[in-house]
Amino acid sequence: MEVPGSSSTISEEQPRKQEGLSDTRTDSVKQSLISSEEWLQLHGLKSNKLTLKQILSQIGFPHCEDYVVSLGRLVASRYANGLFPRIYTTEDGRVYNLTAKSELISQYMEHLTQAVESYKQRMDWLTSNSRQIFGVILEQCITIVLDFGGMLEEELNLCRDALTMVLQEQVAHIAKFNVIWVSQEPVKWQENAVPVTAPSIAAAISWVEKLPFELASSHTSRLEALLEAGKDEVIESIYYFVVGDVPEESKELLLQQALEIPCPVCTVSFNARGQGTIAFLKDLSAKTFGRFHAFAERTECVEFPAFPIKDGDSVITWNSRKLKGKLPPGAGVREDVFLIWREMEEAGSTLAQMRRLVAETPKTSVATTDHGGQILRESSRVVILLLRCLFWGARWTELYLPQIQMLKL
């Protein structure tokens, strides 16, 4: 079956001509198209030495205690009593003596503030535009399989807008891609995945915009389209974009034949009307070692007045204004968003403890060189005098005991 606008003229040998995609912004987007786990390895608290335990080890040292057999209990050392302010950690209850100046603590507070802001920005990015609808594309070579069998006619424009955003915002920054439409027979935009170029993205958008509204296809057509996508050996992952619900007979067939699909299937649910479809797509992605994403969109397309677009605005911005929604019931929490949220909560908690520490600790009590050095010098003198007393006996004790008693520790 041919779709108006389909084309096989885009060759793999066509040179990559994406002047508009070679700037700093493009590099930033490519760096963002990674999983939350990988992103946190670069920007997380632990990798940047900003966990509470790591910070405390840089601004102080643990207050030690040991078990004394003769007493039958833990005994804490007292050598630093009054010398350093102390903080109790919420994680394990350990006590730390602080030795850093307030300036160093303030630097860590600034780093934590920046980290919290970075996590907020990442969460906003994950939950906006095409990432809100489609999740994040992590692979470099993909095929998108479009299943419009359960779509309502009034949802067609919304789907076109959603796919346009995905192609412009994410697919434009990977290496190769293809699109297959589920119909009575699989309809392929290209025979195999083609390199990403500005012309190929534009051609794919044009092809998607010309897809007609079609009633539900046969129960085998979905599997046929997925198997057809899997025949392309360069494909790393299939993105199965499902609008509406999937019939029960198709669910059973897909789950039975899931292992025949040669690569991971990442399922994307758009406007599912029943939790059964959500559960099925979760199961399918799990069986094929893919990922699951779901989004519930309003079913009406909001039209905006046709006045000139402001400088810096774009089609992506307009489409993102049309497409607003939320996670459907049964979809659960997005793991990629949860990981960033958890890191942000930890950063906020650590920052709050640092602020409380600075607020509660007198300026002079954070060990300064002069005050701490004076006490350490006096402590050293006491040790030396006591050693002399032990070595030379009663005569030295009688001589130096008044001096020891005069020292204030």
Secondary structure as the mmCIF struct_conf table of DSSP 4:
data_model
#
loop_
_struct_conf.conf_type_id
_struct_conf.id
_struct_conf.beg_label_comp_id
_struct_conf.beg_label_asym_id
_struct_conf.beg_label_seq_id
_struct_conf.end_label_comp_id
_struct_conf.end_label_asym_id
_struct_conf.end_label_seq_id
TURN_TY1_P TURN_TY1_P1 PRO A 4 GLY A 5
TURN_TY1_P TURN_TY1_P2 GLU A 12 GLU A 13
BEND BEND1 GLN A 14 GLN A 14
HELX_RH_3T_P HELX_RH_3T_P1 GLU A 19 LEU A 21
BEND BEND2 SER A 22 ASP A 23
HELX_RH_AL_P HELX_RH_AL_P1 THR A 24 SER A 32
BEND BEND3 LEU A 33 ILE A 34
HELX_RH_AL_P HELX_RH_AL_P2 SER A 36 HIS A 43
BEND BEND4 GLY A 44 GLY A 44
TURN_TY1_P TURN_TY1_P3 LEU A 45 LYS A 49
BEND BEND5 THR A 51 THR A 51
HELX_RH_AL_P HELX_RH_AL_P3 LEU A 52 ILE A 59
STRN STRN1 GLY A 60 PRO A 62
STRN STRN2 GLU A 65 VAL A 68
TURN_TY1_P TURN_TY1_P4 VAL A 69 GLY A 72
STRN STRN3 ARG A 73 ALA A 76
TURN_TY1_P TURN_TY1_P5 TYR A 79 LEU A 83
BEND BEND6 PHE A 84 PHE A 84
STRN STRN4 ARG A 86 TYR A 88
TURN_TY1_P TURN_TY1_P6 THR A 90 ASP A 92
STRN STRN5 VAL A 95 LEU A 98
BEND BEND7 ALA A 100 ALA A 100
HELX_RH_AL_P HELX_RH_AL_P4 SER A 102 LEU A 126
TURN_TY1_P TURN_TY1_P7 THR A 127 THR A 127
BEND BEND8 SER A 128 SER A 128
HELX_RH_AL_P HELX_RH_AL_P5 ASN A 129 PHE A 134
BEND BEND9 GLN A 140 GLN A 140
STRN STRN6 CYS A 141 ASP A 147
TURN_TY1_P TURN_TY1_P8 GLY A 149 GLY A 150
HELX_RH_3T_P HELX_RH_3T_P2 GLU A 153 GLU A 155
HELX_RH_AL_P HELX_RH_AL_P6 LEU A 156 GLU A 169
TURN_TY1_P TURN_TY1_P9 GLN A 170 GLN A 170
HELX_RH_3T_P HELX_RH_3T_P3 VAL A 171 HIS A 173
BEND BEND10 ILE A 174 ALA A 175
STRN STRN7 LYS A 176 TRP A 181
BEND BEND11 SER A 183 GLU A 185
STRN STRN8 VAL A 187 LYS A 188
BEND BEND12 TRP A 189 ASN A 192
STRN STRN9 VAL A 194 PRO A 195
HELX_RH_AL_P HELX_RH_AL_P7 ALA A 198 GLU A 209
TURN_TY1_P TURN_TY1_P10 LYS A 210 LYS A 210
HELX_LH_PP_P HELX_LH_PP_P1 LEU A 211 PHE A 213
TURN_TY1_P TURN_TY1_P11 HIS A 219 THR A 220
HELX_RH_AL_P HELX_RH_AL_P8 SER A 221 GLY A 230
TURN_TY1_P TURN_TY1_P12 LYS A 231 LYS A 231
TURN_TY1_P TURN_TY1_P13 GLU A 233 VAL A 234
STRN STRN10 SER A 237 VAL A 243
BEND BEND13 GLY A 244 GLY A 244
HELX_RH_AL_P HELX_RH_AL_P9 GLU A 248 GLN A 256
BEND BEND14 GLN A 257 GLN A 257
HELX_RH_3T_P HELX_RH_3T_P4 ALA A 258 GLU A 260
BEND BEND15 ILE A 261 CYS A 263
STRN STRN11 VAL A 265 PHE A 270
BEND BEND16 ASN A 271 ASN A 271
BEND BEND17 ARG A 273 GLY A 274
HELX_RH_AL_P HELX_RH_AL_P10 GLN A 275 LYS A 287
TURN_TY1_P TURN_TY1_P14 THR A 288 PHE A 289
STRN STRN12 PHE A 292 GLU A 297
BEND BEND18 THR A 299 GLU A 300
HELX_LH_PP_P HELX_LH_PP_P2 CYS A 301 GLU A 303
HELX_LH_PP_P HELX_LH_PP_P3 PHE A 307 LYS A 310
TURN_TY1_P TURN_TY1_P15 ASP A 311 GLY A 312
HELX_RH_AL_P HELX_RH_AL_P11 VAL A 315 LYS A 322
STRN STRN13 GLY A 325 LYS A 326
HELX_LH_PP_P HELX_LH_PP_P4 LEU A 327 PRO A 328
TURN_TY1_P TURN_TY1_P16 PRO A 329 GLY A 330
HELX_RH_AL_P HELX_RH_AL_P12 GLU A 335 GLU A 360
BEND BEND19 THR A 361 THR A 361
HELX_RH_3T_P HELX_RH_3T_P5 LYS A 363 SER A 365
BEND BEND20 VAL A 366 VAL A 366
HELX_RH_AL_P HELX_RH_AL_P13 THR A 369 TRP A 392
HELX_RH_AL_P HELX_RH_AL_P14 ALA A 394 MET A 406
#
